[in-house]
Amino acid sequence: MCTMIAQQIDLVGSAKGAADWFTVRRADVSYDHPFHAPDEHALCIDFVDVVRGPGQRVAVELSAEAARELVATIQAVLERAEAGNFIETERAHG
């Protein structure tokens, strides 16, 4: 059964696609049937450049356990970076 659980977030970053690096402008996050992962359901994240179209995307499919571990690891790394005063509070995007 499809969960229909999905959200989008606008963001700015970079991703390496098959051909080159591109600007990430949005992340589409869902928990539903994956296209390739061997699980019945997975956390699916598509990092996309909506300006350049659907060909500019990087897709990730993770088990719920792997997604939770990734979130915890991201939080731990950011906390260490913040404690070391490495987090930039404002950054110009070009």
Distance bins in CASP14 RR format, pairs under 12 A and 6 or more apart:
PFRMAT RR
TARGET T0000
AUTHOR 0000-0000-0000
RMODE 2
METHOD distances of the structure
MODEL  1
1 32 0 0 0 0 1 0 0 0 0 0 0
1 33 0 0 0 0 1 0 0 0 0 0 0
1 40 0 0 0 0 1 0 0 0 0 0 0
1 41 0 0 0 0 1 0 0 0 0 0 0
2 30 0 0 0 0 1 0 0 0 0 0 0
2 31 0 0 0 0 0 1 0 0 0 0 0
2 32 1 0 1 0 0 0 0 0 0 0 0
2 33 1 0 0 1 0 0 0 0 0 0 0
2 34 0 0 0 0 0 1 0 0 0 0 0
2 40 0 0 0 0 0 1 0 0 0 0 0
2 41 0 0 0 0 1 0 0 0 0 0 0
3 30 1 0 0 1 0 0 0 0 0 0 0
3 31 1 0 1 0 0 0 0 0 0 0 0
3 32 1 0 1 0 0 0 0 0 0 0 0
3 33 0 0 0 0 1 0 0 0 0 0 0
3 34 0 0 0 0 0 1 0 0 0 0 0
3 40 0 0 0 0 0 1 0 0 0 0 0
3 41 1 0 0 1 0 0 0 0 0 0 0
3 42 0 0 0 0 0 1 0 0 0 0 0
3 43 0 0 0 0 0 1 0 0 0 0 0
3 44 0 0 0 0 0 1 0 0 0 0 0
3 64 0 0 0 0 0 1 0 0 0 0 0
4 30 0 0 0 0 1 0 0 0 0 0 0
4 31 0 0 0 0 1 0 0 0 0 0 0
4 32 1 0 0 1 0 0 0 0 0 0 0
4 33 0 0 0 0 0 1 0 0 0 0 0
4 41 0 0 0 0 0 1 0 0 0 0 0
5 28 0 0 0 0 0 1 0 0 0 0 0
5 29 0 0 0 0 1 0 0 0 0 0 0
5 30 1 0 1 0 0 0 0 0 0 0 0
5 31 1 0 1 0 0 0 0 0 0 0 0
5 32 1 0 0 1 0 0 0 0 0 0 0
5 33 0 0 0 0 0 1 0 0 0 0 0
5 41 0 0 0 0 1 0 0 0 0 0 0
5 42 0 0 0 0 0 1 0 0 0 0 0
5 43 0 0 0 0 1 0 0 0 0 0 0
5 44 0 0 0 0 1 0 0 0 0 0 0
5 64 0 0 0 0 0 1 0 0 0 0 0
6 27 0 0 0 0 0 1 0 0 0 0 0
6 28 1 0 0 1 0 0 0 0 0 0 0
6 29 1 0 0 1 0 0 0 0 0 0 0
6 30 1 1 0 0 0 0 0 0 0 0 0
6 31 1 0 0 1 0 0 0 0 0 0 0
6 32 1 0 0 1 0 0 0 0 0 0 0
6 33 0 0 0 0 0 1 0 0 0 0 0
6 43 0 0 0 0 0 1 0 0 0 0 0
6 44 0 0 0 0 1 0 0 0 0 0 0
6 45 0 0 0 0 0 1 0 0 0 0 0
6 46 0 0 0 0 0 1 0 0 0 0 0
7 26 0 0 0 0 0 1 0 0 0 0 0
7 27 0 0 0 0 1 0 0 0 0 0 0
7 28 1 0 0 1 0 0 0 0 0 0 0
7 29 1 0 1 0 0 0 0 0 0 0 0
7 30 1 0 0 1 0 0 0 0 0 0 0
7 31 0 0 0 0 1 0 0 0 0 0 0
7 32 0 0 0 0 0 1 0 0 0 0 0
7 43 0 0 0 0 0 1 0 0 0 0 0
7 44 0 0 0 0 0 1 0 0 0 0 0
7 45 0 0 0 0 0 1 0 0 0 0 0
7 46 0 0 0 0 0 1 0 0 0 0 0
8 25 0 0 0 0 0 1 0 0 0 0 0
8 26 1 0 1 0 0 0 0 0 0 0 0
8 27 1 0 0 1 0 0 0 0 0 0 0
8 28 1 0 1 0 0 0 0 0 0 0 0
8 29 1 0 0 1 0 0 0 0 0 0 0
8 30 0 0 0 0 1 0 0 0 0 0 0
8 45 0 0 0 0 0 1 0 0 0 0 0
8 46 0 0 0 0 1 0 0 0 0 0 0
8 47 0 0 0 0 0 1 0 0 0 0 0
8 48 0 0 0 0 1 0 0 0 0 0 0
8 50 0 0 0 0 1 0 0 0 0 0 0
9 24 0 0 0 0 0 1 0 0 0 0 0
9 25 0 0 0 0 0 1 0 0 0 0 0
9 26 1 0 0 1 0 0 0 0 0 0 0
9 27 1 0 1 0 0 0 0 0 0 0 0
9 28 0 0 0 0 1 0 0 0 0 0 0
9 29 1 0 0 1 0 0 0 0 0 0 0
9 30 0 0 0 0 0 1 0 0 0 0 0
9 45 0 0 0 0 1 0 0 0 0 0 0
9 46 0 0 0 0 0 1 0 0 0 0 0
9 47 0 0 0 0 0 1 0 0 0 0 0
9 48 0 0 0 0 0 1 0 0 0 0 0
10 24 0 0 0 0 0 1 0 0 0 0 0
10 25 1 0 0 1 0 0 0 0 0 0 0
10 26 1 0 1 0 0 0 0 0 0 0 0
10 27 0 0 0 0 1 0 0 0 0 0 0
10 28 0 0 0 0 0 1 0 0 0 0 0
10 47 0 0 0 0 0 1 0 0 0 0 0
10 48 0 0 0 0 0 1 0 0 0 0 0
10 49 0 0 0 0 0 1 0 0 0 0 0
10 50 0 0 0 0 1 0 0 0 0 0 0
11 23 0 0 0 0 0 1 0 0 0 0 0
11 24 1 0 0 1 0 0 0 0 0 0 0
11 25 1 0 0 1 0 0 0 0 0 0 0
11 26 1 0 0 1 0 0 0 0 0 0 0
11 27 1 0 1 0 0 0 0 0 0 0 0
11 28 0 0 0 0 0 1 0 0 0 0 0
11 29 0 0 0 0 0 1 0 0 0 0 0
11 45 0 0 0 0 0 1 0 0 0 0 0
11 47 0 0 0 0 1 0 0 0 0 0 0
11 48 0 0 0 0 0 1 0 0 0 0 0
11 49 0 0 0 0 0 1 0 0 0 0 0
11 50 0 0 0 0 0 1 0 0 0 0 0
11 93 0 0 0 0 0 1 0 0 0 0 0
12 22 0 0 0 0 0 1 0 0 0 0 0
12 23 1 0 0 1 0 0 0 0 0 0 0
12 24 1 0 0 1 0 0 0 0 0 0 0
12 25 1 0 0 1 0 0 0 0 0 0 0
12 26 0 0 0 0 1 0 0 0 0 0 0
12 27 0 0 0 0 0 1 0 0 0 0 0
12 47 0 0 0 0 0 1 0 0 0 0 0
12 49 0 0 0 0 0 1 0 0 0 0 0
12 50 0 0 0 0 0 1 0 0 0 0 0
12 51 0 0 0 0 0 1 0 0 0 0 0
12 91 0 0 0 0 1 0 0 0 0 0 0
12 92 0 0 0 0 0 1 0 0 0 0 0
12 93 1 0 1 0 0 0 0 0 0 0 0
12 94 0 0 0 0 1 0 0 0 0 0 0
13 21 0 0 0 0 1 0 0 0 0 0 0
13 22 0 0 0 0 1 0 0 0 0 0 0
13 23 1 0 0 1 0 0 0 0 0 0 0
13 24 1 0 1 0 0 0 0 0 0 0 0
13 25 1 0 0 1 0 0 0 0 0 0 0
13 26 0 0 0 0 0 1 0 0 0 0 0
13 27 0 0 0 0 1 0 0 0 0 0 0
13 47 0 0 0 0 1 0 0 0 0 0 0
13 48 0 0 0 0 0 1 0 0 0 0 0
13 49 0 0 0 0 1 0 0 0 0 0 0
13 58 0 0 0 0 0 1 0 0 0 0 0
13 91 0 0 0 0 0 1 0 0 0 0 0
13 93 1 0 0 1 0 0 0 0 0 0 0
13 94 0 0 0 0 0 1 0 0 0 0 0
14 20 0 0 0 0 0 1 0 0 0 0 0
14 21 1 0 1 0 0 0 0 0 0 0 0
14 22 1 0 0 1 0 0 0 0 0 0 0
14 23 1 0 0 1 0 0 0 0 0 0 0
14 24 1 0 0 1 0 0 0 0 0 0 0
14 25 0 0 0 0 0 1 0 0 0 0 0
14 47 0 0 0 0 1 0 0 0 0 0 0
14 49 0 0 0 0 1 0 0 0 0 0 0
14 56 0 0 0 0 0 1 0 0 0 0 0
14 58 0 0 0 0 0 1 0 0 0 0 0
14 93 0 0 0 0 0 1 0 0 0 0 0
14 94 0 0 0 0 0 1 0 0 0 0 0
15 21 1 0 0 1 0 0 0 0 0 0 0
15 22 1 0 0 1 0 0 0 0 0 0 0
15 23 0 0 0 0 1 0 0 0 0 0 0
15 24 1 0 1 0 0 0 0 0 0 0 0
15 25 0 0 0 0 0 1 0 0 0 0 0
15 26 0 0 0 0 0 1 0 0 0 0 0
15 27 0 0 0 0 1 0 0 0 0 0 0
15 45 0 0 0 0 0 1 0 0 0 0 0
15 46 0 0 0 0 0 1 0 0 0 0 0
15 47 1 0 1 0 0 0 0 0 0 0 0
15 48 0 0 0 0 1 0 0 0 0 0 0
15 49 0 0 0 0 1 0 0 0 0 0 0
15 52 0 0 0 0 0 1 0 0 0 0 0
15 55 0 0 0 0 0 1 0 0 0 0 0
15 56 0 0 0 0 1 0 0 0 0 0 0
15 57 1 0 0 1 0 0 0 0 0 0 0
15 58 1 0 1 0 0 0 0 0 0 0 0
15 59 0 0 0 0 0 1 0 0 0 0 0
15 60 0 0 0 0 0 1 0 0 0 0 0
16 22 0 0 0 0 1 0 0 0 0 0 0
16 23 0 0 0 0 0 1 0 0 0 0 0
16 24 0 0 0 0 0 1 0 0 0 0 0
16 47 0 0 0 0 0 1 0 0 0 0 0
16 56 0 0 0 0 0 1 0 0 0 0 0
16 57 0 0 0 0 0 1 0 0 0 0 0
16 58 1 0 0 1 0 0 0 0 0 0 0
17 23 0 0 0 0 0 1 0 0 0 0 0
17 24 0 0 0 0 0 1 0 0 0 0 0
17 47 0 0 0 0 1 0 0 0 0 0 0
17 48 0 0 0 0 0 1 0 0 0 0 0
17 49 0 0 0 0 1 0 0 0 0 0 0
17 52 0 0 0 0 0 1 0 0 0 0 0
17 55 0 0 0 0 1 0 0 0 0 0 0
17 56 1 0 0 1 0 0 0 0 0 0 0
17 57 0 0 0 0 1 0 0 0 0 0 0
17 58 1 0 1 0 0 0 0 0 0 0 0
17 59 0 0 0 0 0 1 0 0 0 0 0
18 55 0 0 0 0 1 0 0 0 0 0 0
18 56 0 0 0 0 1 0 0 0 0 0 0
18 57 0 0 0 0 0 1 0 0 0 0 0
18 58 0 0 0 0 1 0 0 0 0 0 0
18 59 0 0 0 0 0 1 0 0 0 0 0
19 52 0 0 0 0 0 1 0 0 0 0 0
19 55 0 0 0 0 1 0 0 0 0 0 0
19 56 0 0 0 0 1 0 0 0 0 0 0
19 58 0 0 0 0 0 1 0 0 0 0 0
20 49 0 0 0 0 0 1 0 0 0 0 0
20 52 0 0 0 0 0 1 0 0 0 0 0
20 55 0 0 0 0 0 1 0 0 0 0 0
20 56 0 0 0 0 1 0 0 0 0 0 0
20 58 0 0 0 0 0 1 0 0 0 0 0
21 47 0 0 0 0 0 1 0 0 0 0 0
21 49 0 0 0 0 0 1 0 0 0 0 0
21 52 0 0 0 0 0 1 0 0 0 0 0
21 56 0 0 0 0 0 1 0 0 0 0 0
21 58 0 0 0 0 0 1 0 0 0 0 0
22 47 0 0 0 0 1 0 0 0 0 0 0
22 48 0 0 0 0 1 0 0 0 0 0 0
22 49 1 0 1 0 0 0 0 0 0 0 0
22 50 0 0 0 0 0 1 0 0 0 0 0
22 51 0 0 0 0 1 0 0 0 0 0 0
22 52 1 0 0 1 0 0 0 0 0 0 0
22 53 0 0 0 0 1 0 0 0 0 0 0
22 55 0 0 0 0 1 0 0 0 0 0 0
22 56 1 0 1 0 0 0 0 0 0 0 0
22 57 0 0 0 0 1 0 0 0 0 0 0
22 58 0 0 0 0 1 0 0 0 0 0 0
23 47 0 0 0 0 0 1 0 0 0 0 0
23 48 0 0 0 0 1 0 0 0 0 0 0
23 49 1 0 1 0 0 0 0 0 0 0 0
23 50 0 0 0 0 1 0 0 0 0 0 0
23 51 1 0 0 1 0 0 0 0 0 0 0
23 52 0 0 0 0 1 0 0 0 0 0 0
23 53 0 0 0 0 0 1 0 0 0 0 0
23 56 0 0 0 0 1 0 0 0 0 0 0
23 57 0 0 0 0 0 1 0 0 0 0 0
23 58 0 0 0 0 0 1 0 0 0 0 0
23 93 0 0 0 0 1 0 0 0 0 0 0
23 94 0 0 0 0 1 0 0 0 0 0 0
24 45 0 0 0 0 0 1 0 0 0 0 0
24 46 0 0 0 0 1 0 0 0 0 0 0
24 47 1 0 1 0 0 0 0 0 0 0 0
24 48 1 0 0 1 0 0 0 0 0 0 0
24 49 1 0 0 1 0 0 0 0 0 0 0
24 50 0 0 0 0 1 0 0 0 0 0 0
24 51 0 0 0 0 0 1 0 0 0 0 0
24 52 0 0 0 0 0 1 0 0 0 0 0
24 56 0 0 0 0 1 0 0 0 0 0 0
24 57 0 0 0 0 1 0 0 0 0 0 0
24 58 1 0 0 1 0 0 0 0 0 0 0
24 93 0 0 0 0 0 1 0 0 0 0 0
25 46 0 0 0 0 0 1 0 0 0 0 0
25 47 0 0 0 0 1 0 0 0 0 0 0
25 48 1 0 0 1 0 0 0 0 0 0 0
25 49 1 0 1 0 0 0 0 0 0 0 0
25 50 1 0 1 0 0 0 0 0 0 0 0
25 51 1 0 0 1 0 0 0 0 0 0 0
25 52 0 0 0 0 1 0 0 0 0 0 0
25 53 0 0 0 0 1 0 0 0 0 0 0
25 56 0 0 0 0 1 0 0 0 0 0 0
25 57 0 0 0 0 0 1 0 0 0 0 0
25 93 0 0 0 0 0 1 0 0 0 0 0
26 45 0 0 0 0 0 1 0 0 0 0 0
26 46 0 0 0 0 1 0 0 0 0 0 0
26 47 1 0 0 1 0 0 0 0 0 0 0
26 48 1 0 1 0 0 0 0 0 0 0 0
26 49 0 0 0 0 1 0 0 0 0 0 0
26 50 1 0 1 0 0 0 0 0 0 0 0
26 51 0 0 0 0 1 0 0 0 0 0 0
26 52 0 0 0 0 0 1 0 0 0 0 0
26 53 0 0 0 0 0 1 0 0 0 0 0
26 54 0 0 0 0 0 1 0 0 0 0 0
26 56 0 0 0 0 0 1 0 0 0 0 0
26 57 0 0 0 0 1 0 0 0 0 0 0
26 58 0 0 0 0 0 1 0 0 0 0 0
27 43 0 0 0 0 0 1 0 0 0 0 0
27 44 0 0 0 0 0 1 0 0 0 0 0
27 45 1 0 1 0 0 0 0 0 0 0 0
27 46 1 0 0 1 0 0 0 0 0 0 0
27 47 1 0 1 0 0 0 0 0 0 0 0
27 48 1 0 0 1 0 0 0 0 0 0 0
27 49 0 0 0 0 0 1 0 0 0 0 0
27 50 0 0 0 0 0 1 0 0 0 0 0
27 57 0 0 0 0 1 0 0 0 0 0 0
27 58 0 0 0 0 1 0 0 0 0 0 0
27 59 0 0 0 0 0 1 0 0 0 0 0
27 60 0 0 0 0 1 0 0 0 0 0 0
28 43 0 0 0 0 0 1 0 0 0 0 0
28 44 1 0 0 1 0 0 0 0 0 0 0
28 45 1 0 0 1 0 0 0 0 0 0 0
28 46 1 0 1 0 0 0 0 0 0 0 0
28 47 0 0 0 0 1 0 0 0 0 0 0
28 48 1 0 0 1 0 0 0 0 0 0 0
28 50 0 0 0 0 1 0 0 0 0 0 0
28 54 0 0 0 0 0 1 0 0 0 0 0
28 57 0 0 0 0 1 0 0 0 0 0 0
28 58 0 0 0 0 0 1 0 0 0 0 0
28 59 0 0 0 0 1 0 0 0 0 0 0
28 60 0 0 0 0 0 1 0 0 0 0 0
29 42 0 0 0 0 0 1 0 0 0 0 0
29 43 1 0 0 1 0 0 0 0 0 0 0
29 44 1 0 0 1 0 0 0 0 0 0 0
29 45 1 0 1 0 0 0 0 0 0 0 0
29 46 0 0 0 0 1 0 0 0 0 0 0
29 47 0 0 0 0 1 0 0 0 0 0 0
29 48 0 0 0 0 0 1 0 0 0 0 0
29 59 0 0 0 0 0 1 0 0 0 0 0
29 60 0 0 0 0 1 0 0 0 0 0 0
29 61 0 0 0 0 0 1 0 0 0 0 0
29 62 0 0 0 0 0 1 0 0 0 0 0
29 67 0 0 0 0 1 0 0 0 0 0 0
29 71 0 0 0 0 0 1 0 0 0 0 0
30 41 0 0 0 0 1 0 0 0 0 0 0
30 42 0 0 0 0 1 0 0 0 0 0 0
30 43 1 0 0 1 0 0 0 0 0 0 0
30 44 1 0 1 0 0 0 0 0 0 0 0
30 45 0 0 0 0 1 0 0 0 0 0 0
30 46 0 0 0 0 1 0 0 0 0 0 0
30 59 0 0 0 0 0 1 0 0 0 0 0
30 60 0 0 0 0 0 1 0 0 0 0 0
30 61 0 0 0 0 1 0 0 0 0 0 0
30 62 0 0 0 0 0 1 0 0 0 0 0
30 67 0 0 0 0 0 1 0 0 0 0 0
31 37 0 0 0 0 0 1 0 0 0 0 0
31 39 0 0 0 0 0 1 0 0 0 0 0
31 40 0 0 0 0 0 1 0 0 0 0 0
31 41 1 0 0 1 0 0 0 0 0 0 0
31 42 1 0 0 1 0 0 0 0 0 0 0
31 43 1 0 1 0 0 0 0 0 0 0 0
31 44 1 0 0 1 0 0 0 0 0 0 0
31 45 0 0 0 0 0 1 0 0 0 0 0
31 61 0 0 0 0 0 1 0 0 0 0 0
31 62 0 0 0 0 1 0 0 0 0 0 0
31 63 0 0 0 0 0 1 0 0 0 0 0
31 64 1 0 0 1 0 0 0 0 0 0 0
31 67 0 0 0 0 1 0 0 0 0 0 0
31 68 0 0 0 0 0 1 0 0 0 0 0
32 39 0 0 0 0 0 1 0 0 0 0 0
32 40 0 0 0 0 1 0 0 0 0 0 0
32 41 1 0 0 1 0 0 0 0 0 0 0
32 42 1 0 0 1 0 0 0 0 0 0 0
32 43 0 0 0 0 1 0 0 0 0 0 0
32 44 1 0 0 1 0 0 0 0 0 0 0
32 45 0 0 0 0 0 1 0 0 0 0 0
32 46 0 0 0 0 0 1 0 0 0 0 0
32 61 0 0 0 0 1 0 0 0 0 0 0
32 64 0 0 0 0 0 1 0 0 0 0 0
33 39 0 0 0 0 1 0 0 0 0 0 0
33 40 1 0 0 1 0 0 0 0 0 0 0
33 41 1 0 0 1 0 0 0 0 0 0 0
33 42 1 0 0 1 0 0 0 0 0 0 0
33 43 0 0 0 0 0 1 0 0 0 0 0
33 44 0 0 0 0 1 0 0 0 0 0 0
33 61 0 0 0 0 1 0 0 0 0 0 0
34 40 0 0 0 0 1 0 0 0 0 0 0
34 41 1 0 0 1 0 0 0 0 0 0 0
34 42 1 1 0 0 0 0 0 0 0 0 0
34 43 0 0 0 0 1 0 0 0 0 0 0
34 44 1 0 1 0 0 0 0 0 0 0 0
34 45 0 0 0 0 0 1 0 0 0 0 0
34 46 0 0 0 0 0 1 0 0 0 0 0
34 59 0 0 0 0 1 0 0 0 0 0 0
34 60 0 0 0 0 1 0 0 0 0 0 0
34 61 1 0 1 0 0 0 0 0 0 0 0
34 62 0 0 0 0 1 0 0 0 0 0 0
34 63 0 0 0 0 1 0 0 0 0 0 0
34 64 0 0 0 0 0 1 0 0 0 0 0
34 66 0 0 0 0 0 1 0 0 0 0 0
34 67 0 0 0 0 0 1 0 0 0 0 0
35 42 0 0 0 0 1 0 0 0 0 0 0
35 44 1 0 0 1 0 0 0 0 0 0 0
35 46 0 0 0 0 0 1 0 0 0 0 0
35 59 1 0 0 1 0 0 0 0 0 0 0
35 60 0 0 0 0 0 1 0 0 0 0 0
35 61 1 0 0 1 0 0 0 0 0 0 0
36 42 0 0 0 0 1 0 0 0 0 0 0
36 44 0 0 0 0 1 0 0 0 0 0 0
36 59 0 0 0 0 1 0 0 0 0 0 0
36 60 0 0 0 0 0 1 0 0 0 0 0
36 61 1 0 0 1 0 0 0 0 0 0 0
36 62 0 0 0 0 0 1 0 0 0 0 0
37 43 0 0 0 0 1 0 0 0 0 0 0
37 44 0 0 0 0 1 0 0 0 0 0 0
37 45 0 0 0 0 0 1 0 0 0 0 0
37 59 0 0 0 0 0 1 0 0 0 0 0
37 60 0 0 0 0 1 0 0 0 0 0 0
37 61 1 1 0 0 0 0 0 0 0 0 0
37 62 1 0 0 1 0 0 0 0 0 0 0
37 63 1 0 0 1 0 0 0 0 0 0 0
37 64 0 0 0 0 0 1 0 0 0 0 0
37 66 0 0 0 0 1 0 0 0 0 0 0
37 67 0 0 0 0 0 1 0 0 0 0 0
38 61 0 0 0 0 1 0 0 0 0 0 0
38 62 0 0 0 0 0 1 0 0 0 0 0
38 63 0 0 0 0 1 0 0 0 0 0 0
39 61 1 0 0 1 0 0 0 0 0 0 0
39 62 0 0 0 0 1 0 0 0 0 0 0
39 63 1 0 1 0 0 0 0 0 0 0 0
39 64 0 0 0 0 1 0 0 0 0 0 0
39 65 0 0 0 0 1 0 0 0 0 0 0
39 66 0 0 0 0 1 0 0 0 0 0 0
39 67 0 0 0 0 0 1 0 0 0 0 0
40 61 0 0 0 0 0 1 0 0 0 0 0
40 63 0 0 0 0 0 1 0 0 0 0 0
40 64 0 0 0 0 0 1 0 0 0 0 0
41 61 0 0 0 0 1 0 0 0 0 0 0
41 62 0 0 0 0 0 1 0 0 0 0 0
41 63 0 0 0 0 1 0 0 0 0 0 0
41 64 1 0 0 1 0 0 0 0 0 0 0
41 67 0 0 0 0 0 1 0 0 0 0 0
42 59 0 0 0 0 0 1 0 0 0 0 0
42 60 0 0 0 0 1 0 0 0 0 0 0
42 61 1 0 1 0 0 0 0 0 0 0 0
42 62 1 0 1 0 0 0 0 0 0 0 0
42 63 1 0 0 1 0 0 0 0 0 0 0
42 64 1 0 0 1 0 0 0 0 0 0 0
42 65 0 0 0 0 0 1 0 0 0 0 0
42 66 0 0 0 0 1 0 0 0 0 0 0
42 67 0 0 0 0 1 0 0 0 0 0 0
43 59 0 0 0 0 0 1 0 0 0 0 0
43 60 0 0 0 0 1 0 0 0 0 0 0
43 61 1 0 0 1 0 0 0 0 0 0 0
43 62 1 0 1 0 0 0 0 0 0 0 0
43 63 1 0 0 1 0 0 0 0 0 0 0
43 64 1 0 0 1 0 0 0 0 0 0 0
43 65 0 0 0 0 1 0 0 0 0 0 0
43 66 1 0 0 1 0 0 0 0 0 0 0
43 67 1 1 0 0 0 0 0 0 0 0 0
43 68 0 0 0 0 1 0 0 0 0 0 0
43 69 0 0 0 0 0 1 0 0 0 0 0
43 70 0 0 0 0 1 0 0 0 0 0 0
43 71 0 0 0 0 1 0 0 0 0 0 0
44 57 0 0 0 0 0 1 0 0 0 0 0
44 58 0 0 0 0 0 1 0 0 0 0 0
44 59 1 0 0 1 0 0 0 0 0 0 0
44 60 1 0 0 1 0 0 0 0 0 0 0
44 61 1 0 1 0 0 0 0 0 0 0 0
44 62 1 0 0 1 0 0 0 0 0 0 0
44 63 0 0 0 0 0 1 0 0 0 0 0
44 64 0 0 0 0 0 1 0 0 0 0 0
44 67 0 0 0 0 1 0 0 0 0 0 0
45 57 0 0 0 0 0 1 0 0 0 0 0
45 58 0 0 0 0 1 0 0 0 0 0 0
45 59 1 0 0 1 0 0 0 0 0 0 0
45 60 1 0 1 0 0 0 0 0 0 0 0
45 61 0 0 0 0 1 0 0 0 0 0 0
45 62 1 0 0 1 0 0 0 0 0 0 0
45 66 0 0 0 0 0 1 0 0 0 0 0
45 67 0 0 0 0 1 0 0 0 0 0 0
45 70 0 0 0 0 1 0 0 0 0 0 0
45 71 0 0 0 0 0 1 0 0 0 0 0
46 53 0 0 0 0 0 1 0 0 0 0 0
46 54 0 0 0 0 1 0 0 0 0 0 0
46 55 0 0 0 0 0 1 0 0 0 0 0
46 56 0 0 0 0 0 1 0 0 0 0 0
46 57 1 0 1 0 0 0 0 0 0 0 0
46 58 1 0 0 1 0 0 0 0 0 0 0
46 59 1 0 1 0 0 0 0 0 0 0 0
46 60 1 0 0 1 0 0 0 0 0 0 0
46 61 0 0 0 0 1 0 0 0 0 0 0
47 55 0 0 0 0 0 1 0 0 0 0 0
47 56 0 0 0 0 1 0 0 0 0 0 0
47 57 1 0 0 1 0 0 0 0 0 0 0
47 58 1 0 1 0 0 0 0 0 0 0 0
47 59 1 0 0 1 0 0 0 0 0 0 0
47 60 1 0 0 1 0 0 0 0 0 0 0
48 54 1 0 0 1 0 0 0 0 0 0 0
48 55 0 0 0 0 1 0 0 0 0 0 0
48 56 1 0 0 1 0 0 0 0 0 0 0
48 57 1 0 1 0 0 0 0 0 0 0 0
48 58 0 0 0 0 1 0 0 0 0 0 0
48 59 0 0 0 0 1 0 0 0 0 0 0
48 60 0 0 0 0 0 1 0 0 0 0 0
49 55 0 0 0 0 1 0 0 0 0 0 0
49 56 1 1 0 0 0 0 0 0 0 0 0
49 57 1 0 0 1 0 0 0 0 0 0 0
49 58 0 0 0 0 1 0 0 0 0 0 0
50 56 0 0 0 0 1 0 0 0 0 0 0
50 57 0 0 0 0 1 0 0 0 0 0 0
60 66 0 0 0 0 1 0 0 0 0 0 0
60 67 0 0 0 0 1 0 0 0 0 0 0
60 70 0 0 0 0 1 0 0 0 0 0 0
61 67 0 0 0 0 1 0 0 0 0 0 0
62 68 0 0 0 0 1 0 0 0 0 0 0
62 69 0 0 0 0 1 0 0 0 0 0 0
62 70 1 0 0 1 0 0 0 0 0 0 0
62 71 0 0 0 0 1 0 0 0 0 0 0
63 69 0 0 0 0 1 0 0 0 0 0 0
63 70 0 0 0 0 0 1 0 0 0 0 0
64 70 0 0 0 0 0 1 0 0 0 0 0
64 71 0 0 0 0 0 1 0 0 0 0 0
65 71 0 0 0 0 0 1 0 0 0 0 0
65 72 0 0 0 0 0 1 0 0 0 0 0
66 72 0 0 0 0 0 1 0 0 0 0 0
66 73 0 0 0 0 0 1 0 0 0 0 0
67 73 0 0 0 0 0 1 0 0 0 0 0
67 74 0 0 0 0 0 1 0 0 0 0 0
68 74 0 0 0 0 0 1 0 0 0 0 0
68 75 0 0 0 0 0 1 0 0 0 0 0
69 75 0 0 0 0 0 1 0 0 0 0 0
69 76 0 0 0 0 0 1 0 0 0 0 0
70 76 0 0 0 0 0 1 0 0 0 0 0
70 77 0 0 0 0 0 1 0 0 0 0 0
71 77 0 0 0 0 0 1 0 0 0 0 0
71 78 0 0 0 0 0 1 0 0 0 0 0
72 78 0 0 0 0 0 1 0 0 0 0 0
72 79 0 0 0 0 0 1 0 0 0 0 0
73 79 0 0 0 0 0 1 0 0 0 0 0
73 80 0 0 0 0 0 1 0 0 0 0 0
74 80 0 0 0 0 0 1 0 0 0 0 0
74 81 0 0 0 0 0 1 0 0 0 0 0
75 81 0 0 0 0 0 1 0 0 0 0 0
75 82 0 0 0 0 0 1 0 0 0 0 0
76 82 0 0 0 0 0 1 0 0 0 0 0
76 83 0 0 0 0 0 1 0 0 0 0 0
77 83 0 0 0 0 0 1 0 0 0 0 0
77 84 0 0 0 0 0 1 0 0 0 0 0
77 86 0 0 0 0 0 1 0 0 0 0 0
77 87 0 0 0 0 0 1 0 0 0 0 0
78 84 0 0 0 0 0 1 0 0 0 0 0
78 86 0 0 0 0 1 0 0 0 0 0 0
78 87 1 0 0 1 0 0 0 0 0 0 0
79 86 0 0 0 0 0 1 0 0 0 0 0
79 87 0 0 0 0 1 0 0 0 0 0 0
80 86 0 0 0 0 1 0 0 0 0 0 0
80 87 0 0 0 0 0 1 0 0 0 0 0
81 87 1 0 1 0 0 0 0 0 0 0 0
81 88 0 0 0 0 1 0 0 0 0 0 0
82 88 0 0 0 0 0 1 0 0 0 0 0
82 89 0 0 0 0 0 1 0 0 0 0 0
END
